Amino acid sequence: MKKYDVVVIGSGCGMTIVDEALHLGLSVALVDRGPLGGTCANTGCIPSKMLIFAADRVTEIEEAGRLGIEAEIRNVEFGSIMERMRRSVHEGQQQMRSGIAEMKNLDHYDGTGRFVADYTMEINDQTIKADRVFIAAGSRPFIPPIKGLEDADYLTNEGLLQLKEKPNSMIIIGGGYVAVEFGHFLAAMGVEVTILEMASRLVLSEEPEIADVLKKELSHRMGVHTGVRAQEITRDASGATVTVDDVRTGMKKDFSAERILVAVGRRSNADLLNAAGTGVEVDQKGFIKVDEYFETTRKGIFAVGDINGQQMFTHVANEEASLAAYNGLHGSEKIEMDYSAAPHAVYSHPQIASVGLTEEAARRTHKVLVGRARYADVAQGEAMMDRTGFGKAIVEAGSRRILGFHIIGPYAPVLIQAVTDAMTSGGGMEQIQASMQIHPAITELVPAGFSNLEDAG
């Protein structure tokens, strides 16, 4: 058995902890089964956004007619787009591997580690131990128990990234972030897409009116069916057929396509690590339980990122890792994570971005005012001829403290940053309104959302 000061499991956000531990002169073991870099760099945000950037250009051309521009797409090189993405991912992996090899006081264990005793892990017949352990082992696609699925040659987001030839048609089971983003990409590539979502609307964590606009806009380019539950999948030489039943009526219907993409959520990798082997408890969904400092039920063991199930976004995981490193490696003083101004984005078409509470959540504990502004209400939005996008502000009555802001439309992930900055600094809506806005610029949408607040409840 080899003893270290620190063991870090996972090389995504876990590298933040590795860097801090090495900076403090500690001996560190990094356990990672690969590919190095974690979900974001290999199968998540980075490769998917490389694909979606190309899809955005296609849809811009397809929609240019509303501006009086007649344009034609002669060809979309699906194979080239996919290969460019894979080449970039591979280069990132190689660079990271080279960088890790050069780090002093760091041993890299390439494999899946399993806890076999308190603070003790076994990897490839090697045993290591440390008094301080940081688990950042991420998550993997959740595979639902649908009859016939295992024999249907289905794809997850990971398998889709390896496609070399474009399928003619694709059924996507699920209606969350992964489903709508890949639905947008595939439709732009010329694939006939059908989305099947069991819930009553897409992207359940977003505002209902945002989900309504998204469904309407996506339906112009693909089939979108909500309130349907996949019951069985059968496969023949031409592809697969998904039999669904209507959640409300129970009526059955069949949908057929060449391939199936399963995108119904993520599950924690805690089970792969045998977290219970070191006294770490998990919740009913399998995510590792942590306190406000990211310490697990076992003293000296911390869990950050997807594996704790708090908010499954890379920027959140990186912040969690930074705080966990401070809490676990420095003195007795500890810092809590503040999720109140944690933003996120959905790179569908149209784009979505949100920060803070939804209106429903805010009303549970606050008296709120709600303001709305359409893209068409500001000059640049009118120039863009956007008729569906809008921003929604949620403010605490009295204090005028910003509780949340939600946007659907072009550049939503960029626009949300101004609100995030104001919330993070402790400022209210007055900070947004007092800031001079360039005119005409689409950034005027944000203060416009705060200009017509009313009690909507």
N, C-alpha and C positions, 0 to 999 in steps of 0.2 A: 504494500500500500504506500502511495506517495501522498504526503501532506502538503497542502497549500494554505496560504492566507485566505484566498478567495477562489471560489469556483463560480464561473458564469456559464449558464446553459443557454445558448442561443446567440447568434452573431448578427442579429438585426439591431434592435435598440440595445441589446446587451453589450454592444461594443462601446457604448457610452460609459458603461460601468467598468469595462475592461480598461479603458483609457484612464479613468479616474484612479482605479486601483494601482495601475502601473505608475502613474504620476506620483502616488504616495509611497512608491518603493516597495509595494507588496508583491509577493509571488502569486501568480494567477494561472488557473487552468481554464481554458475555454473549451467547452464541449459543444460540438455542433455536427450533426449528421450531414449537413450540406443540403443544397448549395449555399455557400457562404453569402451572407448579406440579408438573410431572412426573407419573409414573404414579400414585402414591399418591392425589394430590388429584383426579385426573381420571378414571382408569379402574381404580383399584385399591382400596386400603383404605377410603378415605372414602366413595365412592358405594356400594360393596358393603356396607359395614356399615350404611349408612342403610337399605338394602333388608333386610338380615338382621335388623335390630332389629324391623322389622314382622313378619318371619317368626317371630321368637322369640315375639312376643305371640300369634300364631296357634297355635303349637304348645303354648303354655302353656294356652290355652283348650281345645284338643283333648285335652290330657292331664289336665285338671282332674278328670275322673271318678274317678281313683284316690284323690283326696282327699275324695270324696263330694260333689263339686260338679257339678251338672248345668248345663252352659252350651252355648250355641248361637252359631255364627258365621253371621249372616244374609247377609253379603256382604263380599267383599274387593275393594276398588277398585284393581285392578292398575294401571290407567292413572294414577290419582292418586298412587299410591306412586312410580311411576317418574318422573312429572313433578316431584314434590317433590324427588326426588334430583337430577334434571337441573338444576332451578332453583338449588339450593344450589351445585352444581358451577360453574354459570355465574357466579353471584355471586362465588364465590371467585376465578375467573379474572379477572373485571373488577377486583376489588380489588387483585389482584396486579399487573395491568397498570398500574393507576394508581400504585401504590407504586413500581414500577420507573421509571416516567416521571419521578418526582420525585427520583430519586437522582442526586446530583452525581458527576461523574467516571465515570459508567457509560453506555456505549453498548450498546443492545440491538439485536442483529442477528436479525431474525425470519426464520428459514429453516434448512434443513439445511446445515451446513457440511461441507466435505470438505478433508482435508489434501492440499495440492498440492506441498509442499516442507517442509523442516525447520522446525518451529515455525510453519508458515505455513498458513493456512486461507482457503478461498474460500467466500463466501456470497452468493448472488444477484449474481454478477459483481463483488462487492467482495472485496478481499484484505486480510487482517489478519495480524499477527504479534505474538508475545510470547515472551520467554525462559522464562516460566513458564506452563504450560498445565495446566488441571485438567479432566479428562474425567469428566463425570457424566451421560452421555447415555442411561443406562438400558437397557432391554430391551424386547422385543416378544414377542407370542405365537409359539411355535414351531408351525409347520404341518407335520404329518407327511406323508410321501409315500404317501398312501392312494389307490388307484385310484378315480377318479370323484369325489374330494373337491372338486376345483376347480369342478365343475359342480353341486355339491349345495347351493349357497346356504347355506353353513355360517356359523355365528356363532363369534366368539371372545368373551372377556369384554368387549371393547370394543364389539362390535356388540350384544351382549345388553343393554347399558345404554341403548341407543337404542330398544329395543322400545316401541311404544305400545299394542299389543294383545297380550293373553296368548295364547300358543300352547296348543293342547290337549295336546300331548305333546312331549317333548324327549328326545333321546338325547344323553348326555354322554360323549364319548370322552376317557377319562382318569380317574384316581382320586386325584389329588393335592389340594392345598389349595383351589385354585380350583374344581375339580370338585365336591368335597363341600360347599363353602360355597354355591355356586350351586344345587347339587342340593337342599339344605335350603331355600333361598329359593323355588325354583320349586315344589317340592312343597307348601310352605305356601300358595302362591298358587293351588293347585288344578290344577297342571300334572302330567300323568302322566310321571314321570321314570324313565329307565333309564340307569344308569351302566355303562359298559363299560371295564374296566381290564385291561391286558395282564399286569401283575405279579400275584403270588399274593395280594397284599393291598392295601388302600387305604393312603394316606399312608405311603409306604415309609420315610420318615425317622423315623417315630414307633416307639415300642415295639410289638412284635408283638401283645401282649395288648391294647394300646389300639386298634390297628387292628382286632382281632377284635371288640371291643365296638362300635366305630363301625359296622362292617359290619352287625352284628346289629341295632343300633338303627335305622340308616338303612333297612334292609330292611323294617321295619314300614311305611314310608311310600313306598318306591320300589323298583324292581328294581335290584339290585346284583349285577353279574357280574364276578368276578375271574378271571384266567388265560385271558382271551380276547383275541385280536388282531384288530383291524379290518383286513380284507383288501380290501374293495371297497364302494363306495357307489353306489347307483342312485337315481334320482329320477323321480317321476311327478307327476301333478296333485295327489295327496293328500298327498305328503310325500316322505320319503327312507327307504331301506332299507339298513341296514348289515349286511353279511355278515361274520361273524367265524369264526375257527377256534379251537378249544380248544388252548391251548399244550401241553397234555400228550398229548391223544389225536388232535389234528388234525381232529376232527369239526367240521363246519360248521353254523352256525345263523344265521338272519336275525332282525333286530330292526328294527321300523318305527316312525317317529314323524313328526310334522309338521315339526319343525326339528331341527337338529344343532348342538350346542355342542362345539367342539374346545378341550380344556383339558389338554394333554399336557406343558406346561412352557413355559419362556421361552428366548429366544435373545438374545444380546448385540447391541447396535446398533453395535458396532465396525466392522462391514463397511460400514454406511451412511456412516461418517465417513472411510473409506479410511485407517484408522489406520496402515497400513503406509507411507503416503505421508510420514510423519514419523518413521519408524524404530521405531514401537511394535509390539511383537510380541504375537500372540494365541496361546492354547492350541488344542488340537485341537477344542474345542467353540466356538471363536470368541470366548472371553472374554479381555479384556486381561490380560496377565501383569503382576503387581505384586510388589514386595518387601514386607518387613514394615512399611515406612513408606508404602506405597501409591505408590511411585515406579515408573514403568514401565521398560522396557528403554532408554528414552531419558531421559537426565538432564534434570531440570527439568519433566518431564511426569508428572503423577499421574493415577490413575484410581480412582474410588470408586463405591460403589453397585452396582446390578445389573450394570453393564457389566464389572466384574471377577469376578463370579460367586462371591464368597466366601460370603456369606450374604445371600439376597435378601429382606431385610425392611427396611422404612423406617427403623425406629429404629436398626438396624445401619448403614444407609447414612448417616444423619445423624451418627452417631459417627465413622464413617470420614472423612466430609467435614471434621469438626471437627479431627481429628488430621492429616489431609492438609494442611489450611490451616496448621496450626502448623508441620508439617514443611517445607512448601514456602515459607512466607512469613517465617519467623522465622530465628533463628540456626542454627548448626551442630548444636545438640542436637536429637535427634529422639525421637519417642515411638512405640512399637509399639502395635498394637491387641490387646487381650485379648478373645478370643471365648469364653473359658471360661464366662462368666456372661451370655452373650447369650440372652435368652429369646425365645420366639415363641409365637403362639397360632393356633388354627384355629377359626373361628367357625361350625363345623358344629353339628348338634344330635344328640348332646351336644357341648359345647365341649371343646377340647383345649388344653393349655398345657404347654410343656416348657422346661427350662433345663439346660445342661450336657450331659454324655455320656449316651448310652444304655447299658444294661447290657452289650450286646455290645461296644461301643467301649471301655467302661471296663475290661472284663476283658482286653483286649489288652495293657494296660500297667500295670494295678493289681491288687492283691488286694482284692476288694470284698465288702461286705456289702450286702444288699438288704432293704428294709423295705416293707411294704404296709399301707395302711389303706383300708377301704371308706368311702364316704360314710355308709353305714348304721351304721358303728362309732362315729360321734359323734352327739351328741344332735340337732343341727340337721339332720343328714343323715337321721336317722330320722324327724324331723318332716316332712321333704320327701318321704318315702317313696321315696327314690332307692335302687334295688336294683342298679344297674349301675356307678355311678361309683366311682372309686378313685384314690388317689395312690400313687406308687411312688418310694421314696427309694433312691439309690445312693451309698454312702459308702465311702471308702477305709478298709480295715481298719487298725487300729492308730492312725492319726492322727485318725480319725473326720472327716476333711475331706469336705465335700459335693462329690461329683462330678457329680451330676445329680438332677433331680426331674421327674416326669412325672405329669400329671393328666388324667383325662377325667371330665367331669361339669359340673354347673352352676357358674358363676362361676370356672371354671378359670383364665382369664386374670388374674383378680384375685388368686386364691390363690397363684399362682406368684410374685408379686412379693416376698413375704416371703423365699422361698428365694433369689431373685435378689439381694436386698439383703444377705443373709447371706454369699453367695458373693462378692459384689463387695467387701465390707468385709474379706474374709479370714477371716471367722468360720467355725466348724464347726457341726455339728448341735447342739452345746451352746448356741450362741447362740439357736437356734430354741427349744430346750426350756426355756431359762432365762427366756424372755420370757413374761410373764403373758398368757394368752389369755382373752378374754371367753367366759363360758359362759352359755348355749349359743350358740355361733356356728360357722358352717361353717369358719372359720379353724382350728378345732381339728383339722381333717383333716391339716394339715401336720405338727405335732409328733407326731401319732399315727402318721404314716408312718415316723418315726424311732424309734418306741418298741419296735419288734419286729424289729430287724435280725437277719439270720441269713446264714450263708454258703450261698447257694443253688447254689453251683457245684461 
